[in-house]
Amino acid sequence: MFDLSGLGAWADLPFFADDLSGIASQIGDDILPPPALTFAALARCQPDDTRVVILGQDPYHTAGKADGLAFSIPQGFGGRLDSLGNIFKEIQSDIRQIRTQTALHDWADQGVLLLNTALTVPPSQPKAHARIGWSALVTQALDRLDRRPRAFVLWGGPAQGFAKGLSDLHLILKAPHPSPLSAHRGFFGSRPFSKVNRWLIEQDQQPIHWADP
């Protein structure tokens, strides 16, 4: 069902041996993103390459919109951008740069792990898979990343719940989810992109290019 071939160094997380089959038995094949893309975020950004983690909630529940990277939308989707549109607004407000490319793979290639707290969702049923066991994977992935300083951007209550497992090595930024339902409660004006880049520079690392590649 799931494509595990690209997991690389993530493949030895206990989740894949202990928990995944139980999740698969609960959800069937009609999920978003499609099973071949469920673990795309991990495959695209390996542990040693991860410098920033952006943790969201669950994938888009509209067909053709979720591509396996949190908040990313395939080029040419044509529908509403919702959370991603608000992220673009905050990029422009925060760092005075423009982002229009909806596929965020260039962020992943710079070391930004775009992960959700639930990796699947049934069509048109947001949050339906929030409590079926994906938290074990997220906990183990963050534990793997807890070994050296990284920037963690936690958007929304579910993401912020994972902060308690992180050490004080890191930059940890918390804000409401960028969804149209909550962005005006403090996501706008939180300036995560400049804060992350400032911290990376302090760590003698290259900043992330958030605008269009």
C-alpha positions as CSV (number, residue, x, y, z in Angstrom):
1,M,0.0,0.0,0.0
2,F,2.6,2.6,1.1
3,D,5.8,3.4,-0.7
4,L,8.6,2.9,1.8
5,S,11.4,2.7,-0.8
6,G,12.6,6.3,-0.4
7,L,12.7,6.5,3.4
8,G,16.5,6.2,3.6
9,A,17.7,6.8,7.2
10,W,14.2,7.2,8.5
11,A,13.4,3.6,7.7
12,D,14.8,2.2,11.0
13,L,12.3,4.2,13.1
14,P,10.4,1.6,15.2
15,F,7.1,2.9,13.9
16,F,7.5,1.2,10.5
17,A,7.9,-2.2,12.1
18,D,5.6,-1.8,15.0
19,D,2.8,0.6,14.1
20,L,2.3,1.1,10.4
21,S,0.4,-2.1,9.6
22,G,-2.1,-1.3,12.3
23,I,-2.7,2.1,10.8
24,A,-3.0,0.7,7.3
25,S,-5.7,-1.7,8.5
26,Q,-7.8,1.2,9.7
27,I,-7.7,3.5,6.7
28,G,-7.9,1.6,3.5
29,D,-6.7,3.0,0.1
30,D,-9.0,6.0,-0.3
31,I,-6.7,8.5,1.5
32,L,-5.0,11.8,0.8
33,P,-2.3,12.2,-0.2
34,P,-2.3,9.0,-2.3
35,P,-0.4,6.1,-0.5
36,A,2.6,6.5,-2.8
37,L,3.1,10.1,-1.4
38,T,2.3,9.5,2.3
39,F,5.9,9.6,3.3
40,A,7.1,12.1,0.7
41,A,8.2,14.6,3.4
42,L,10.5,12.1,5.1
43,A,11.9,10.8,1.8
44,R,12.6,14.3,0.5
45,C,14.4,15.5,3.7
46,Q,16.7,13.0,5.4
47,P,17.5,13.4,9.2
48,D,21.1,14.6,8.7
49,D,19.9,17.2,6.1
50,T,17.1,18.6,8.3
51,R,17.8,22.1,9.6
52,V,14.3,23.3,10.1
53,V,11.0,21.5,10.9
54,I,7.7,23.0,10.0
55,L,5.0,20.9,11.7
56,G,1.4,21.3,10.7
57,Q,-1.8,19.4,11.3
58,D,-3.2,17.0,8.7
59,P,-3.0,17.0,4.9
60,Y,-5.4,18.9,2.6
61,H,-8.6,16.9,2.3
62,T,-9.4,18.0,-1.3
63,A,-8.4,15.6,-4.1
64,G,-5.3,16.6,-6.0
65,K,-4.2,19.2,-3.4
66,A,-2.0,17.2,-0.9
67,D,1.4,16.1,-2.2
68,G,2.9,14.6,0.9
69,L,4.8,17.7,2.1
70,A,2.9,19.7,4.7
71,F,1.3,22.8,3.2
72,S,2.7,22.1,-0.3
73,I,0.3,22.0,-3.2
74,P,1.2,20.7,-6.7
75,Q,1.8,23.3,-9.3
76,G,-1.2,24.0,-11.4
77,F,-3.7,22.8,-8.8
78,G,-6.0,25.7,-9.6
79,G,-8.2,25.7,-6.5
80,R,-8.1,27.7,-3.3
81,L,-4.7,27.9,-1.5
82,D,-6.2,28.4,2.0
83,S,-3.3,27.8,4.5
84,L,-0.6,28.1,1.9
85,G,-2.1,31.4,0.7
86,N,-1.8,32.8,4.2
87,I,1.8,31.5,4.4
88,F,2.6,33.4,1.2
89,K,1.0,36.6,2.8
90,E,3.2,36.2,5.9
91,I,6.3,35.6,3.7
92,Q,5.6,38.9,2.0
93,S,4.9,40.8,5.2
94,D,7.8,39.3,7.1
95,I,10.7,39.3,4.7
96,R,9.3,41.5,1.9
97,Q,9.7,38.7,-0.7
98,I,7.2,37.1,-3.0
99,R,6.3,33.4,-3.1
100,T,3.9,32.1,-5.8
101,Q,5.2,28.6,-6.4
102,T,2.9,26.3,-4.5
103,A,5.0,23.2,-4.6
104,L,7.4,23.5,-1.6
105,H,10.0,20.9,-2.7
106,D,12.7,23.6,-2.9
107,W,12.2,24.2,0.8
108,A,12.7,20.5,1.5
109,D,15.8,20.4,-0.6
110,Q,17.3,23.2,1.6
111,G,16.7,21.1,4.7
112,V,13.1,22.1,5.7
113,L,11.1,19.0,6.9
114,L,7.5,19.7,6.1
115,L,5.7,17.3,8.3
116,N,2.1,17.0,9.5
117,T,1.0,15.5,12.9
118,A,-1.2,13.2,10.9
119,L,0.0,11.9,7.6
120,T,-3.3,10.9,6.0
121,V,-6.8,12.1,5.8
122,P,-10.0,10.7,4.1
123,P,-11.4,12.9,1.3
124,S,-13.5,15.7,2.7
125,Q,-13.0,14.5,6.3
126,P,-10.5,16.8,8.0
127,K,-8.9,15.5,11.2
128,A,-10.5,12.1,10.8
129,H,-7.1,10.4,11.1
130,A,-5.7,12.6,13.8
131,R,-5.9,9.9,16.5
132,I,-5.2,6.6,14.7
133,G,-1.5,6.4,15.6
134,W,0.4,8.8,13.4
135,S,1.7,10.5,16.6
136,A,4.1,7.6,17.2
137,L,5.9,8.4,13.9
138,V,6.0,12.1,14.6
139,T,7.3,11.5,18.1
140,Q,10.1,9.2,16.9
141,A,11.0,11.5,14.0
142,L,11.4,14.5,16.3
143,D,13.3,12.4,18.8
144,R,15.8,11.6,16.0
145,L,16.1,15.2,15.3
146,D,16.5,16.3,18.9
147,R,20.2,15.4,18.9
148,R,21.6,18.6,17.6
149,P,20.2,22.2,17.3
150,R,17.5,22.8,14.8
151,A,14.6,25.2,14.3
152,F,11.1,24.0,15.0
153,V,8.1,25.9,13.7
154,L,5.0,24.5,15.3
155,W,1.7,25.7,13.8
156,G,-1.5,24.9,15.6
157,G,-2.4,23.1,18.7
158,P,-1.6,19.6,17.6
159,A,1.9,20.6,16.5
160,Q,2.5,22.6,19.6
161,G,1.7,19.5,21.7
162,F,5.0,17.9,20.5
163,A,7.1,20.8,21.9
164,K,7.3,19.1,25.3
165,G,9.5,16.3,23.9
166,L,12.1,18.7,22.5
167,S,15.2,19.8,24.4
168,D,16.4,23.3,24.9
169,L,19.0,23.0,22.1
170,H,16.6,24.4,19.5
171,L,14.8,27.4,18.3
172,I,11.1,26.6,18.9
173,L,8.5,28.9,17.4
174,K,4.8,28.5,18.1
175,A,1.9,30.2,16.4
176,P,-1.7,29.4,15.4
177,H,-2.2,27.3,12.3
178,P,-2.2,29.3,9.0
179,S,-5.7,28.0,8.1
180,P,-8.2,30.7,7.2
181,L,-10.1,29.7,10.4
182,S,-7.2,30.6,12.7
183,A,-4.5,32.7,10.9
184,H,-5.9,36.0,12.3
185,R,-5.4,34.7,15.8
186,G,-1.7,35.3,15.8
187,F,-0.2,33.5,12.7
188,F,-0.2,36.8,10.8
189,G,2.6,38.9,12.3
190,S,4.5,36.0,13.9
191,R,7.4,36.4,11.5
192,P,8.7,32.9,11.5
193,F,10.7,33.1,8.3
194,S,12.9,36.0,9.4
195,K,13.3,34.5,12.9
196,V,14.4,31.1,11.5
197,N,16.9,32.7,9.1
198,R,18.3,34.9,11.8
199,W,18.8,31.9,14.0
200,L,20.4,29.8,11.2
201,I,22.9,32.6,10.5
202,E,23.7,32.7,14.3
203,Q,24.4,28.9,13.9
204,D,26.8,29.7,11.0
205,Q,24.4,28.1,8.5
206,Q,22.9,29.3,5.3
207,P,19.5,30.9,5.6
208,I,16.5,29.4,3.8
209,H,15.4,30.9,0.6
210,W,11.7,31.1,1.2
211,A,10.7,33.0,-1.9
212,D,10.2,31.6,-5.4
213,P,13.3,29.6,-6.5
